[in-house]
Every structure is written in C-alpha cells, then in structure tokens.
C-alpha cells in the first residue's frame, strides 16, 4: 500500500512515515536499523508496521541505501 487512497488516514501512510524518518537519516548520514526503528516508535507508535514500507519509499526515491554488513541505513541523497 505505497499509494494512499481517499480512505487512508494521512498520518498512517508509508509516505507520512518516510517524511518522519528522512530528517533523522539526513542529519546523521548513517543510522543503525534498530536506532531508526526505535526513533519511529518514539515519534509514531502506531506507525511501526509501516517502517519497512517507508524505507522502501526512501530507497525508491534514491535517498537511502541499506548496508547489510553494518545493518544501517545511509543517506545518499543530494
């Protein structure tokens, strides 16, 4: 459900969660997976199930990459 429809709550979409996560990743440049997930739980407890979809959105936009060896997300955007 990457594309919201008219029945979607605006704060419970992958795009809204991505907008919440992007400043954190952008500021730190690289954030461990668990730290970013805990950040989201602190900001949007009901949005935890959208974490994966939100990271997919950021990846598809070319803003983050996942480094599996170090288990962290790295900001690669402009």
N, CA, C and O atoms as a Tripos MOL2 file, in Angstrom:
@<TRIPOS>MOLECULE
protein
  312   311    78     0     0
PROTEIN
NO_CHARGES

@<TRIPOS>ATOM
      1 N           0.8310   -1.1750    0.0000 N.3       1 UNK1
      2 CA          0.0000    0.0000    0.0000 C.3       1 UNK1
      3 C           0.8800    1.2450    0.0000 C.2       1 UNK1
      4 O           0.8220    2.0400    0.9380 O.2       1 UNK1
      5 N           1.6810    1.4220   -1.0230 N.am      2 UNK2
      6 CA          2.5330    2.5960   -1.1060 C.3       2 UNK2
      7 C           1.7720    3.8340   -1.5260 C.2       2 UNK2
      8 O           2.1390    4.9560   -1.1780 O.2       2 UNK2
      9 N           0.7090    3.6180   -2.2780 N.am      3 UNK3
     10 CA         -0.0590    4.7580   -2.7620 C.3       3 UNK3
     11 C          -1.3070    4.9280   -1.8980 C.2       3 UNK3
     12 O          -2.1580    4.0390   -1.8580 O.2       3 UNK3
     13 N          -1.4220    6.0540   -1.2120 N.am      4 UNK4
     14 CA         -2.6160    6.2660   -0.3960 C.3       4 UNK4
     15 C          -3.8430    6.4990   -1.2750 C.2       4 UNK4
     16 O          -3.7390    6.9960   -2.3960 O.2       4 UNK4
     17 N          -4.9890    6.1320   -0.7470 N.am      5 UNK5
     18 CA         -6.2320    6.4110   -1.4520 C.3       5 UNK5
     19 C          -7.1070    7.3210   -0.5840 C.2       5 UNK5
     20 O          -6.6560    7.7990    0.4560 O.2       5 UNK5
     21 N          -8.3140    7.5550   -0.9910 N.am      6 UNK6
     22 CA         -9.1520    8.5070   -0.2730 C.3       6 UNK6
     23 C          -9.5660    8.0050    1.1030 C.2       6 UNK6
     24 O         -10.0180    8.7940    1.9320 O.2       6 UNK6
     25 N          -9.4210    6.7040    1.3630 N.am      7 UNK7
     26 CA         -9.7920    6.1400    2.6520 C.3       7 UNK7
     27 C          -8.6010    6.0760    3.6160 C.2       7 UNK7
     28 O          -8.7840    5.7280    4.7820 O.2       7 UNK7
     29 N          -7.3970    6.4020    3.1610 N.am      8 UNK8
     30 CA         -6.2080    6.3220    4.0000 C.3       8 UNK8
     31 C          -6.1450    7.5000    4.9550 C.2       8 UNK8
     32 O          -6.4110    8.6410    4.5770 O.2       8 UNK8
     33 N          -5.7880    7.2050    6.2010 N.am      9 UNK9
     34 CA         -5.5420    8.2770    7.1660 C.3       9 UNK9
     35 C          -4.2130    8.9220    6.7710 C.2       9 UNK9
     36 O          -3.2320    8.2050    6.5710 O.2       9 UNK9
     37 N          -4.1490   10.2280    6.6540 N.am     10 UNK10
     38 CA         -2.9260   10.8730    6.1580 C.3      10 UNK10
     39 C          -1.6790   10.5930    6.9900 C.2      10 UNK10
     40 O          -0.5700   10.5980    6.4550 O.2      10 UNK10
     41 N          -1.8410   10.3510    8.2830 N.am     11 UNK11
     42 CA         -0.6750   10.0850    9.1330 C.3      11 UNK11
     43 C          -0.3040    8.6160    9.1920 C.2      11 UNK11
     44 O           0.6880    8.2580    9.8270 O.2      11 UNK11
     45 N          -1.0680    7.7690    8.5530 N.am     12 UNK12
     46 CA         -0.8070    6.3330    8.5960 C.3      12 UNK12
     47 C          -0.5450    5.7960    7.2050 C.2      12 UNK12
     48 O          -1.1290    4.7940    6.7930 O.2      12 UNK12
     49 N           0.3230    6.4570    6.4980 N.am     13 UNK13
     50 CA          0.7320    6.0120    5.1730 C.3      13 UNK13
     51 C           2.2530    5.9050    5.1460 C.2      13 UNK13
     52 O           2.9320    6.5830    5.9180 O.2      13 UNK13
     53 N           2.7900    5.0730    4.2800 N.am     14 UNK14
     54 CA          4.2530    4.9710    4.1840 C.3      14 UNK14
     55 C           4.9130    6.3120    3.8470 C.2      14 UNK14
     56 O           6.0340    6.5740    4.2820 O.2      14 UNK14
     57 N           4.2440    7.1380    3.0960 N.am     15 UNK15
     58 CA          4.8200    8.4360    2.7450 C.3      15 UNK15
     59 C           4.9300    9.3230    3.9780 C.2      15 UNK15
     60 O           5.9340   10.0140    4.1510 O.2      15 UNK15
     61 N           3.9240    9.3160    4.8310 N.am     16 UNK16
     62 CA          3.9790   10.1210    6.0600 C.3      16 UNK16
     63 C           5.0830    9.6230    6.9860 C.2      16 UNK16
     64 O           5.7840   10.4250    7.6030 O.2      16 UNK16
     65 N           5.2400    8.3140    7.0860 N.am     17 UNK17
     66 CA          6.3020    7.7630    7.9350 C.3      17 UNK17
     67 C           7.6640    8.0740    7.3240 C.2      17 UNK17
     68 O           8.6120    8.3730    8.0500 O.2      17 UNK17
     69 N           7.7690    8.0060    6.0070 N.am     18 UNK18
     70 CA          9.0290    8.3460    5.3400 C.3      18 UNK18
     71 C           9.4150    9.7950    5.6060 C.2      18 UNK18
     72 O          10.5890   10.1050    5.8060 O.2      18 UNK18
     73 N           8.4250   10.6780    5.6080 N.am     19 UNK19
     74 CA          8.6870   12.0950    5.8920 C.3      19 UNK19
     75 C           9.1780   12.2710    7.3330 C.2      19 UNK19
     76 O           9.9830   13.1620    7.6080 O.2      19 UNK19
     77 N           8.7020   11.4350    8.2450 N.am     20 UNK20
     78 CA          9.1640   11.4820    9.6330 C.3      20 UNK20
     79 C          10.5970   10.9690    9.7570 C.2      20 UNK20
     80 O          11.3860   11.5100   10.5320 O.2      20 UNK20
     81 N          10.9340    9.9310    8.9990 N.am     21 UNK21
     82 CA         12.2550    9.3030    9.1230 C.3      21 UNK21
     83 C          13.3500   10.0440    8.3610 C.2      21 UNK21
     84 O          14.5080   10.0330    8.7770 O.2      21 UNK21
     85 N          13.0000   10.6750    7.2700 N.am     22 UNK22
     86 CA         14.0120   11.2840    6.4120 C.3      22 UNK22
     87 C          14.8990   12.3160    7.1230 C.2      22 UNK22
     88 O          16.1150   12.2670    6.9390 O.2      22 UNK22
     89 N          14.3640   13.2400    7.9190 N.am     23 UNK23
     90 CA         15.2610   14.2010    8.5840 C.3      23 UNK23
     91 C          16.2540   13.5330    9.5280 C.2      23 UNK23
     92 O          17.3870   13.9930    9.6720 O.2      23 UNK23
     93 N          15.8300   12.4520   10.1700 N.am     24 UNK24
     94 CA         16.7350   11.7380   11.0810 C.3      24 UNK24
     95 C          17.8970   11.1120   10.3130 C.2      24 UNK24
     96 O          19.0520   11.2270   10.7250 O.2      24 UNK24
     97 N          17.5940   10.4590    9.2110 N.am     25 UNK25
     98 CA         18.6400    9.8260    8.4000 C.3      25 UNK25
     99 C          19.5210   10.8930    7.7600 C.2      25 UNK25
    100 O          20.7390   10.7350    7.6820 O.2      25 UNK25
    101 N          18.9130   11.9600    7.3110 N.am     26 UNK26
    102 CA         19.6550   13.0200    6.6360 C.3      26 UNK26
    103 C          20.6240   13.7280    7.5990 C.2      26 UNK26
    104 O          21.7450   14.0700    7.2230 O.2      26 UNK26
    105 N          20.1820   13.9390    8.8230 N.am     27 UNK27
    106 CA         21.0100   14.6310    9.8000 C.3      27 UNK27
    107 C          22.2030   13.7790   10.2480 C.2      27 UNK27
    108 O          23.3190   14.2800   10.3840 O.2      27 UNK27
    109 N          21.9480   12.4850   10.4730 N.am     28 UNK28
    110 CA         23.0150   11.6160   10.9810 C.3      28 UNK28
    111 C          23.8480   10.9740    9.8690 C.2      28 UNK28
    112 O          24.9400   10.4700   10.1310 O.2      28 UNK28
    113 N          23.3500   10.9850    8.6480 N.am     29 UNK29
    114 CA         24.0140   10.3900    7.4700 C.3      29 UNK29
    115 C          23.9940    8.8690    7.4830 C.2      29 UNK29
    116 O          23.7770    8.2670    6.4310 O.2      29 UNK29
    117 N          24.2080    8.2230    8.6170 N.am     30 UNK30
    118 CA         24.0580    6.7740    8.7040 C.3      30 UNK30
    119 C          23.4690    6.4490   10.0720 C.2      30 UNK30
    120 O          23.9440    6.9200   11.1060 O.2      30 UNK30
    121 N          22.4210    5.6290   10.0450 N.am     31 UNK31
    122 CA         21.6830    5.3130   11.2640 C.3      31 UNK31
    123 C          21.4940    3.7980   11.3310 C.2      31 UNK31
    124 O          21.0200    3.1940   10.3680 O.2      31 UNK31
    125 N          21.8600    3.1760   12.4580 N.am     32 UNK32
    126 CA         21.6060    1.7400   12.5880 C.3      32 UNK32
    127 C          20.1110    1.4310   12.5070 C.2      32 UNK32
    128 O          19.2650    2.2320   12.9030 O.2      32 UNK32
    129 N          19.8190    0.2490   11.9830 N.am     33 UNK33
    130 CA         18.4290   -0.1810   11.7720 C.3      33 UNK33
    131 C          17.6060   -0.0360   13.0510 C.2      33 UNK33
    132 O          16.5430    0.5840   13.0370 O.2      33 UNK33
    133 N          18.0930   -0.6030   14.1570 N.am     34 UNK34
    134 CA         17.3170   -0.5820   15.4090 C.3      34 UNK34
    135 C          17.1440    0.8250   15.9520 C.2      34 UNK34
    136 O          16.0950    1.1450   16.5120 O.2      34 UNK34
    137 N          18.1450    1.6610   15.7990 N.am     35 UNK35
    138 CA         18.0350    3.0410   16.2820 C.3      35 UNK35
    139 C          16.9610    3.7960   15.5110 C.2      35 UNK35
    140 O          16.1870    4.5550   16.0940 O.2      35 UNK35
    141 N          16.9150    3.5850   14.1970 N.am     36 UNK36
    142 CA         15.9050    4.2690   13.3870 C.3      36 UNK36
    143 C          14.5010    3.7400   13.6940 C.2      36 UNK36
    144 O          13.5360    4.5040   13.7270 O.2      36 UNK36
    145 N          14.3970    2.4430   13.9160 N.am     37 UNK37
    146 CA         13.1000    1.8620   14.2620 C.3      37 UNK37
    147 C          12.6350    2.3570   15.6370 C.2      37 UNK37
    148 O          11.4530    2.6440   15.8260 O.2      37 UNK37
    149 N          13.5540    2.4550   16.5840 N.am     38 UNK38
    150 CA         13.2030    2.9810   17.9120 C.3      38 UNK38
    151 C          12.8120    4.4550   17.8250 C.2      38 UNK38
    152 O          11.9220    4.9030   18.5480 O.2      38 UNK38
    153 N          13.4630    5.2020   16.9550 N.am     39 UNK39
    154 CA         13.0980    6.6070   16.7490 C.3      39 UNK39
    155 C          11.6520    6.7080   16.2710 C.2      39 UNK39
    156 O          10.8860    7.5470   16.7460 O.2      39 UNK39
    157 N          11.2900    5.8430   15.3270 N.am     40 UNK40
    158 CA          9.9170    5.8590   14.8190 C.3      40 UNK40
    159 C           8.9160    5.4600   15.8980 C.2      40 UNK40
    160 O           7.8450    6.0580   16.0060 O.2      40 UNK40
    161 N           9.2640    4.4490   16.6980 N.am     41 UNK41
    162 CA          8.3620    4.0340   17.7790 C.3      41 UNK41
    163 C           8.1330    5.1800   18.7550 C.2      41 UNK41
    164 O           7.0320    5.3370   19.2830 O.2      41 UNK41
    165 N           9.1680    5.9810   18.9960 N.am     42 UNK42
    166 CA          9.0270    7.1210   19.8850 C.3      42 UNK42
    167 C           8.1740    8.2310   19.2990 C.2      42 UNK42
    168 O           7.4380    8.8970   20.0250 O.2      42 UNK42
    169 N           8.2640    8.4330   18.0120 N.am     43 UNK43
    170 CA          7.5190    9.5100   17.3530 C.3      43 UNK43
    171 C           6.1160    9.0990   16.9360 C.2      43 UNK43
    172 O           5.1660    9.8680   17.0800 O.2      43 UNK43
    173 N           5.9880    7.8660   16.4110 N.am     44 UNK44
    174 CA          4.7050    7.3870   15.8980 C.3      44 UNK44
    175 C           4.5200    5.9280   16.3070 C.2      44 UNK44
    176 O           4.7910    5.0310   15.5090 O.2      44 UNK44
    177 N           4.0640    5.6710   17.5340 N.am     45 UNK45
    178 CA          3.9200    4.2750   17.9780 C.3      45 UNK45
    179 C           3.0050    3.4510   17.0760 C.2      45 UNK45
    180 O           3.2150    2.2500   16.9090 O.2      45 UNK45
    181 N           2.0020    4.0860   16.5000 N.am     46 UNK46
    182 CA          1.0860    3.3450   15.6270 C.3      46 UNK46
    183 C           1.6430    3.1590   14.2230 C.2      46 UNK46
    184 O           1.0470    2.4430   13.4180 O.2      46 UNK46
    185 N           2.7540    3.7770   13.9160 N.am     47 UNK47
    186 CA          3.3280    3.6960   12.5790 C.3      47 UNK47
    187 C           4.4170    2.6600   12.4300 C.2      47 UNK47
    188 O           5.0430    2.5700   11.3740 O.2      47 UNK47
    189 N           4.6580    1.8660   13.4760 N.am     48 UNK48
    190 CA          5.7410    0.8880   13.4320 C.3      48 UNK48
    191 C           5.5740   -0.1220   12.3010 C.2      48 UNK48
    192 O           6.5590   -0.5300   11.6850 O.2      48 UNK48
    193 N           4.3390   -0.5270   12.0260 N.am     49 UNK49
    194 CA          4.1200   -1.5220   10.9680 C.3      49 UNK49
    195 C           4.4120   -0.9510    9.5780 C.2      49 UNK49
    196 O           4.5090   -1.7080    8.6130 O.2      49 UNK49
    197 N           4.5510    0.3600    9.4630 N.am     50 UNK50
    198 CA          4.8480    0.9850    8.1700 C.3      50 UNK50
    199 C           6.3340    1.2500    7.9710 C.2      50 UNK50
    200 O           6.7290    1.8270    6.9580 O.2      50 UNK50
    201 N           7.1580    0.8340    8.9230 N.am     51 UNK51
    202 CA          8.5890    1.1250    8.8430 C.3      51 UNK51
    203 C           9.2110    0.5900    7.5460 C.2      51 UNK51
    204 O           9.9120    1.3180    6.8440 O.2      51 UNK51
    205 N           8.9530   -0.6700    7.2390 N.am     52 UNK52
    206 CA          9.5240   -1.2720    6.0320 C.3      52 UNK52
    207 C           9.0590   -0.5840    4.7600 C.2      52 UNK52
    208 O           9.8540   -0.3300    3.8550 O.2      52 UNK52
    209 N           7.7870   -0.2880    4.6940 N.am     53 UNK53
    210 CA          7.2510    0.3890    3.5060 C.3      53 UNK53
    211 C           7.8190    1.8010    3.3740 C.2      53 UNK53
    212 O           8.1000    2.2650    2.2690 O.2      53 UNK53
    213 N           7.9840    2.4760    4.5040 N.am     54 UNK54
    214 CA          8.5530    3.8290    4.4590 C.3      54 UNK54
    215 C           9.9990    3.8010    3.9790 C.2      54 UNK54
    216 O          10.4250    4.6690    3.2170 O.2      54 UNK54
    217 N          10.7390    2.8140    4.4230 N.am     55 UNK55
    218 CA         12.1220    2.7130    3.9540 C.3      55 UNK55
    219 C          12.1720    2.3390    2.4780 C.2      55 UNK55
    220 O          13.0800    2.7580    1.7600 O.2      55 UNK55
    221 N          11.1980    1.5530    2.0240 N.am     56 UNK56
    222 CA         11.0930    1.2560    0.5920 C.3      56 UNK56
    223 C          10.8740    2.5450   -0.2080 C.2      56 UNK56
    224 O          11.4770    2.7340   -1.2640 O.2      56 UNK56
    225 N          10.0210    3.4160    0.2930 N.am     57 UNK57
    226 CA          9.7600    4.6880   -0.3910 C.3      57 UNK57
    227 C          11.0500    5.5050   -0.4850 C.2      57 UNK57
    228 O          11.3760    6.0420   -1.5440 O.2      57 UNK57
    229 N          11.7680    5.5940    0.6100 N.am     58 UNK58
    230 CA         13.0160    6.3760    0.6020 C.3      58 UNK58
    231 C          14.0550    5.7510   -0.3260 C.2      58 UNK58
    232 O          14.8110    6.4640   -0.9860 O.2      58 UNK58
    233 N          14.0920    4.4140   -0.3790 N.am     59 UNK59
    234 CA         15.0240    3.7340   -1.2770 C.3      59 UNK59
    235 C          14.6410    3.9790   -2.7370 C.2      59 UNK59
    236 O          15.4990    4.2530   -3.5770 O.2      59 UNK59
    237 N          13.3570    3.8780   -3.0240 N.am     60 UNK60
    238 CA         12.8970    4.0820   -4.4070 C.3      60 UNK60
    239 C          13.1330    5.5140   -4.8830 C.2      60 UNK60
    240 O          13.3220    5.7570   -6.0750 O.2      60 UNK60
    241 N          13.1190    6.4550   -3.9470 N.am     61 UNK61
    242 CA         13.3990    7.8510   -4.2980 C.3      61 UNK61
    243 C          14.8990    8.1290   -4.4040 C.2      61 UNK61
    244 O          15.3100    9.2370   -4.7510 O.2      61 UNK61
    245 N          15.7160    7.1100   -4.1000 N.am     62 UNK62
    246 CA         17.1680    7.2680   -4.1960 C.3      62 UNK62
    247 C          17.7610    8.0740   -3.0560 C.2      62 UNK62
    248 O          18.8020    8.7090   -3.2180 O.2      62 UNK62
    249 N          17.1040    8.0530   -1.9020 N.am     63 UNK63
    250 CA         17.5680    8.8580   -0.7740 C.3      63 UNK63
    251 C          18.3370    8.0560    0.2570 C.2      63 UNK63
    252 O          19.1750    8.6150    0.9640 O.2      63 UNK63
    253 N          18.0780    6.7710    0.3620 N.am     64 UNK64
    254 CA         18.7900    5.9430    1.3390 C.3      64 UNK64
    255 C          19.2180    4.6280    0.6940 C.2      64 UNK64
    256 O          18.6530    4.1800   -0.3030 O.2      64 UNK64
    257 N          20.2250    4.0400    1.2940 N.am     65 UNK65
    258 CA         20.6430    2.6850    0.9350 C.3      65 UNK65
    259 C          20.8500    1.9150    2.2220 C.2      65 UNK65
    260 O          21.2490    2.4730    3.2440 O.2      65 UNK65
    261 N          20.5720    0.6260    2.1570 N.am     66 UNK66
    262 CA         20.7520   -0.2320    3.3230 C.3      66 UNK66
    263 C          22.0790   -0.9550    3.2010 C.2      66 UNK66
    264 O          22.3600   -1.5750    2.1760 O.2      66 UNK66
    265 N          22.8920   -0.8800    4.2350 N.am     67 UNK67
    266 CA         24.1810   -1.5830    4.2870 C.3      67 UNK67
    267 C          24.0110   -2.8000    5.1910 C.2      67 UNK67
    268 O          23.9780   -2.6820    6.4160 O.2      67 UNK67
    269 N          23.9040   -3.9610    4.5690 N.am     68 UNK68
    270 CA         23.5920   -5.1650    5.3410 C.3      68 UNK68
    271 C          24.7340   -5.5930    6.2510 C.2      68 UNK68
    272 O          24.4800   -6.1240    7.3330 O.2      68 UNK68
    273 N          25.9740   -5.3820    5.8520 N.am     69 UNK69
    274 CA         27.0990   -5.8060    6.6920 C.3      69 UNK69
    275 C          27.1380   -5.0460    8.0100 C.2      69 UNK69
    276 O          27.4760   -5.6180    9.0460 O.2      69 UNK69
    277 N          26.8010   -3.7890    7.9790 N.am     70 UNK70
    278 CA         26.8070   -2.9850    9.2050 C.3      70 UNK70
    279 C          25.3930   -2.7500    9.7430 C.2      70 UNK70
    280 O          25.2270   -2.0990   10.7740 O.2      70 UNK70
    281 N          24.3740   -3.2750    9.0550 N.am     71 UNK71
    282 CA         22.9660   -3.1690    9.4680 C.3      71 UNK71
    283 C          22.5710   -1.7210    9.7470 C.2      71 UNK71
    284 O          22.0670   -1.3940   10.8220 O.2      71 UNK71
    285 N          22.8080   -0.8720    8.7660 N.am     72 UNK72
    286 CA         22.4200    0.5330    8.9280 C.3      72 UNK72
    287 C          21.9410    1.1110    7.6140 C.2      72 UNK72
    288 O          22.2190    0.5990    6.5290 O.2      72 UNK72
    289 N          21.2080    2.2000    7.7590 N.am     73 UNK73
    290 CA         20.7340    2.9500    6.6000 C.3      73 UNK73
    291 C          21.6430    4.1510    6.4060 C.2      73 UNK73
    292 O          22.0090    4.8350    7.3610 O.2      73 UNK73
    293 N          21.9960    4.3920    5.1650 N.am     74 UNK74
    294 CA         22.8870    5.5010    4.8510 C.3      74 UNK74
    295 C          22.1690    6.4790    3.9240 C.2      74 UNK74
    296 O          21.5450    6.0760    2.9430 O.2      74 UNK74
    297 N          22.2640    7.7520    4.2420 N.am     75 UNK75
    298 CA         21.6740    8.7770    3.3900 C.3      75 UNK75
    299 C          22.5640    8.9790    2.1730 C.2      75 UNK75
    300 O          23.7570    9.2440    2.3220 O.2      75 UNK75
    301 N          22.0070    8.8600    0.9730 N.am     76 UNK76
    302 CA         22.7810    9.0110   -0.2530 C.3      76 UNK76
    303 C          22.1880   10.0720   -1.1660 C.2      76 UNK76
    304 O          22.6160   10.2260   -2.3100 O.2      76 UNK76
    305 N          21.2040   10.8020   -0.6620 N.am     77 UNK77
    306 CA         20.5300   11.8110   -1.4720 C.3      77 UNK77
    307 C          21.3770   13.0550   -1.6680 C.2      77 UNK77
    308 O          22.5180   13.1250   -1.2120 O.2      77 UNK77
    309 N          20.8100   14.0280   -2.3480 N.am     78 UNK78
    310 CA         21.5680   15.2640   -2.6180 C.3      78 UNK78
    311 C          21.8030   16.0920   -1.3690 C.2      78 UNK78
    312 O          22.4240   17.1530   -1.4390 O.2      78 UNK78
@<TRIPOS>BOND
     1     1     2 1
     2     2     3 1
     3     3     4 2
     4     3     5 am
     5     5     6 1
     6     6     7 1
     7     7     8 2
     8     7     9 am
     9     9    10 1
    10    10    11 1
    11    11    12 2
    12    11    13 am
    13    13    14 1
    14    14    15 1
    15    15    16 2
    16    15    17 am
    17    17    18 1
    18    18    19 1
    19    19    20 2
    20    19    21 am
    21    21    22 1
    22    22    23 1
    23    23    24 2
    24    23    25 am
    25    25    26 1
    26    26    27 1
    27    27    28 2
    28    27    29 am
    29    29    30 1
    30    30    31 1
    31    31    32 2
    32    31    33 am
    33    33    34 1
    34    34    35 1
    35    35    36 2
    36    35    37 am
    37    37    38 1
    38    38    39 1
    39    39    40 2
    40    39    41 am
    41    41    42 1
    42    42    43 1
    43    43    44 2
    44    43    45 am
    45    45    46 1
    46    46    47 1
    47    47    48 2
    48    47    49 am
    49    49    50 1
    50    50    51 1
    51    51    52 2
    52    51    53 am
    53    53    54 1
    54    54    55 1
    55    55    56 2
    56    55    57 am
    57    57    58 1
    58    58    59 1
    59    59    60 2
    60    59    61 am
    61    61    62 1
    62    62    63 1
    63    63    64 2
    64    63    65 am
    65    65    66 1
    66    66    67 1
    67    67    68 2
    68    67    69 am
    69    69    70 1
    70    70    71 1
    71    71    72 2
    72    71    73 am
    73    73    74 1
    74    74    75 1
    75    75    76 2
    76    75    77 am
    77    77    78 1
    78    78    79 1
    79    79    80 2
    80    79    81 am
    81    81    82 1
    82    82    83 1
    83    83    84 2
    84    83    85 am
    85    85    86 1
    86    86    87 1
    87    87    88 2
    88    87    89 am
    89    89    90 1
    90    90    91 1
    91    91    92 2
    92    91    93 am
    93    93    94 1
    94    94    95 1
    95    95    96 2
    96    95    97 am
    97    97    98 1
    98    98    99 1
    99    99   100 2
   100    99   101 am
   101   101   102 1
   102   102   103 1
   103   103   104 2
   104   103   105 am
   105   105   106 1
   106   106   107 1
   107   107   108 2
   108   107   109 am
   109   109   110 1
   110   110   111 1
   111   111   112 2
   112   111   113 am
   113   113   114 1
   114   114   115 1
   115   115   116 2
   116   115   117 am
   117   117   118 1
   118   118   119 1
   119   119   120 2
   120   119   121 am
   121   121   122 1
   122   122   123 1
   123   123   124 2
   124   123   125 am
   125   125   126 1
   126   126   127 1
   127   127   128 2
   128   127   129 am
   129   129   130 1
   130   130   131 1
   131   131   132 2
   132   131   133 am
   133   133   134 1
   134   134   135 1
   135   135   136 2
   136   135   137 am
   137   137   138 1
   138   138   139 1
   139   139   140 2
   140   139   141 am
   141   141   142 1
   142   142   143 1
   143   143   144 2
   144   143   145 am
   145   145   146 1
   146   146   147 1
   147   147   148 2
   148   147   149 am
   149   149   150 1
   150   150   151 1
   151   151   152 2
   152   151   153 am
   153   153   154 1
   154   154   155 1
   155   155   156 2
   156   155   157 am
   157   157   158 1
   158   158   159 1
   159   159   160 2
   160   159   161 am
   161   161   162 1
   162   162   163 1
   163   163   164 2
   164   163   165 am
   165   165   166 1
   166   166   167 1
   167   167   168 2
   168   167   169 am
   169   169   170 1
   170   170   171 1
   171   171   172 2
   172   171   173 am
   173   173   174 1
   174   174   175 1
   175   175   176 2
   176   175   177 am
   177   177   178 1
   178   178   179 1
   179   179   180 2
   180   179   181 am
   181   181   182 1
   182   182   183 1
   183   183   184 2
   184   183   185 am
   185   185   186 1
   186   186   187 1
   187   187   188 2
   188   187   189 am
   189   189   190 1
   190   190   191 1
   191   191   192 2
   192   191   193 am
   193   193   194 1
   194   194   195 1
   195   195   196 2
   196   195   197 am
   197   197   198 1
   198   198   199 1
   199   199   200 2
   200   199   201 am
   201   201   202 1
   202   202   203 1
   203   203   204 2
   204   203   205 am
   205   205   206 1
   206   206   207 1
   207   207   208 2
   208   207   209 am
   209   209   210 1
   210   210   211 1
   211   211   212 2
   212   211   213 am
   213   213   214 1
   214   214   215 1
   215   215   216 2
   216   215   217 am
   217   217   218 1
   218   218   219 1
   219   219   220 2
   220   219   221 am
   221   221   222 1
   222   222   223 1
   223   223   224 2
   224   223   225 am
   225   225   226 1
   226   226   227 1
   227   227   228 2
   228   227   229 am
   229   229   230 1
   230   230   231 1
   231   231   232 2
   232   231   233 am
   233   233   234 1
   234   234   235 1
   235   235   236 2
   236   235   237 am
   237   237   238 1
   238   238   239 1
   239   239   240 2
   240   239   241 am
   241   241   242 1
   242   242   243 1
   243   243   244 2
   244   243   245 am
   245   245   246 1
   246   246   247 1
   247   247   248 2
   248   247   249 am
   249   249   250 1
   250   250   251 1
   251   251   252 2
   252   251   253 am
   253   253   254 1
   254   254   255 1
   255   255   256 2
   256   255   257 am
   257   257   258 1
   258   258   259 1
   259   259   260 2
   260   259   261 am
   261   261   262 1
   262   262   263 1
   263   263   264 2
   264   263   265 am
   265   265   266 1
   266   266   267 1
   267   267   268 2
   268   267   269 am
   269   269   270 1
   270   270   271 1
   271   271   272 2
   272   271   273 am
   273   273   274 1
   274   274   275 1
   275   275   276 2
   276   275   277 am
   277   277   278 1
   278   278   279 1
   279   279   280 2
   280   279   281 am
   281   281   282 1
   282   282   283 1
   283   283   284 2
   284   283   285 am
   285   285   286 1
   286   286   287 1
   287   287   288 2
   288   287   289 am
   289   289   290 1
   290   290   291 1
   291   291   292 2
   292   291   293 am
   293   293   294 1
   294   294   295 1
   295   295   296 2
   296   295   297 am
   297   297   298 1
   298   298   299 1
   299   299   300 2
   300   299   301 am
   301   301   302 1
   302   302   303 1
   303   303   304 2
   304   303   305 am
   305   305   306 1
   306   306   307 1
   307   307   308 2
   308   307   309 am
   309   309   310 1
   310   310   311 1
   311   311   312 2
@<TRIPOS>SUBSTRUCTURE
     1 UNK1         2 RESIDUE 1 A UNK
     2 UNK2         6 RESIDUE 1 A UNK
     3 UNK3        10 RESIDUE 1 A UNK
     4 UNK4        14 RESIDUE 1 A UNK
     5 UNK5        18 RESIDUE 1 A UNK
     6 UNK6        22 RESIDUE 1 A UNK
     7 UNK7        26 RESIDUE 1 A UNK
     8 UNK8        30 RESIDUE 1 A UNK
     9 UNK9        34 RESIDUE 1 A UNK
    10 UNK10       38 RESIDUE 1 A UNK
    11 UNK11       42 RESIDUE 1 A UNK
    12 UNK12       46 RESIDUE 1 A UNK
    13 UNK13       50 RESIDUE 1 A UNK
    14 UNK14       54 RESIDUE 1 A UNK
    15 UNK15       58 RESIDUE 1 A UNK
    16 UNK16       62 RESIDUE 1 A UNK
    17 UNK17       66 RESIDUE 1 A UNK
    18 UNK18       70 RESIDUE 1 A UNK
    19 UNK19       74 RESIDUE 1 A UNK
    20 UNK20       78 RESIDUE 1 A UNK
    21 UNK21       82 RESIDUE 1 A UNK
    22 UNK22       86 RESIDUE 1 A UNK
    23 UNK23       90 RESIDUE 1 A UNK
    24 UNK24       94 RESIDUE 1 A UNK
    25 UNK25       98 RESIDUE 1 A UNK
    26 UNK26      102 RESIDUE 1 A UNK
    27 UNK27      106 RESIDUE 1 A UNK
    28 UNK28      110 RESIDUE 1 A UNK
    29 UNK29      114 RESIDUE 1 A UNK
    30 UNK30      118 RESIDUE 1 A UNK
    31 UNK31      122 RESIDUE 1 A UNK
    32 UNK32      126 RESIDUE 1 A UNK
    33 UNK33      130 RESIDUE 1 A UNK
    34 UNK34      134 RESIDUE 1 A UNK
    35 UNK35      138 RESIDUE 1 A UNK
    36 UNK36      142 RESIDUE 1 A UNK
    37 UNK37      146 RESIDUE 1 A UNK
    38 UNK38      150 RESIDUE 1 A UNK
    39 UNK39      154 RESIDUE 1 A UNK
    40 UNK40      158 RESIDUE 1 A UNK
    41 UNK41      162 RESIDUE 1 A UNK
    42 UNK42      166 RESIDUE 1 A UNK
    43 UNK43      170 RESIDUE 1 A UNK
    44 UNK44      174 RESIDUE 1 A UNK
    45 UNK45      178 RESIDUE 1 A UNK
    46 UNK46      182 RESIDUE 1 A UNK
    47 UNK47      186 RESIDUE 1 A UNK
    48 UNK48      190 RESIDUE 1 A UNK
    49 UNK49      194 RESIDUE 1 A UNK
    50 UNK50      198 RESIDUE 1 A UNK
    51 UNK51      202 RESIDUE 1 A UNK
    52 UNK52      206 RESIDUE 1 A UNK
    53 UNK53      210 RESIDUE 1 A UNK
    54 UNK54      214 RESIDUE 1 A UNK
    55 UNK55      218 RESIDUE 1 A UNK
    56 UNK56      222 RESIDUE 1 A UNK
    57 UNK57      226 RESIDUE 1 A UNK
    58 UNK58      230 RESIDUE 1 A UNK
    59 UNK59      234 RESIDUE 1 A UNK
    60 UNK60      238 RESIDUE 1 A UNK
    61 UNK61      242 RESIDUE 1 A UNK
    62 UNK62      246 RESIDUE 1 A UNK
    63 UNK63      250 RESIDUE 1 A UNK
    64 UNK64      254 RESIDUE 1 A UNK
    65 UNK65      258 RESIDUE 1 A UNK
    66 UNK66      262 RESIDUE 1 A UNK
    67 UNK67      266 RESIDUE 1 A UNK
    68 UNK68      270 RESIDUE 1 A UNK
    69 UNK69      274 RESIDUE 1 A UNK
    70 UNK70      278 RESIDUE 1 A UNK
    71 UNK71      282 RESIDUE 1 A UNK
    72 UNK72      286 RESIDUE 1 A UNK
    73 UNK73      290 RESIDUE 1 A UNK
    74 UNK74      294 RESIDUE 1 A UNK
    75 UNK75      298 RESIDUE 1 A UNK
    76 UNK76      302 RESIDUE 1 A UNK
    77 UNK77      306 RESIDUE 1 A UNK
    78 UNK78      310 RESIDUE 1 A UNK
